[in-house]
Amino acid sequence: MKELTAKAKIRKLNELVETLCGIYSRVARKLGVHRTFVSRVARGERHSEPIENALVSEYDEIAEQAP
């Protein structure tokens, strides 16, 4: 695999951050909860099976799109 340039690494990092930032908001909108609650579930501070399932679903969708 070829080495990425510094600019390419930063660009990829920004893509990942944008993707991750949107996940909590999308899940929150779909389930009618606050984004911070989704974040707490993701970190294991709270438990919600519907939110966990939605997060796993988002993960699976992103993983399918990964090169």
N, C-alpha and C positions, 0 to 999 in steps of 0.2 A: 504494500500500500504506500502510495506516495506521501511524502511529508506535506502537511498543510502550512501555508505561510501564516504569519501572525495575523494579517488581515482576514484570511479565510477562517482562522480559529475564532476570532472575535465575531465575525459574521455568523458562524455556526452557533456560538454561544448565545448570541442575541436571538437567533431563531428558537433555540431551546427554551430560553427564558420566556419569550412571547407565547410559546405553546403552553408552557406550564402555568403562566399567569392566567390564561384564558380557561383552563380546565376548571378551576374552582368556581369561576363565575358562571360557566355554562351549566355545571352540575347544580349550582345554587338556583339558577333560573328555572331549570327543568323541574326541580323538586320544591320550589317555593320556600327556600330557606336562605339565610344570610350566608354570604361567602365565607365569613370568618368561622361559621359553624362547620362548613365543608373542610376548611383548613384544619380545624381541630380534630375532626374525624380522621383526616389523612395523616395527621401526626400521632394518632392513637390516644389523644387526650379525651376524646368522646367516642361513643359507639352509636352507629346507625347503619343497620344493614342496607337500607335503600341507598344511602349515600356511598357506602363502600362498594355496592354493586355498580353504581353509576361511575365511580372513579375507575373501577376495573374495566368497565366498558370503554371509557375514554382512553385508558391505557392501551387496550386492545386495538382500538381504531388507529391510534398514533403508531403503534408497533407495526401494523399492517402497511402503513405508508412509508415507513423508514426504508432508506435505500439498502 
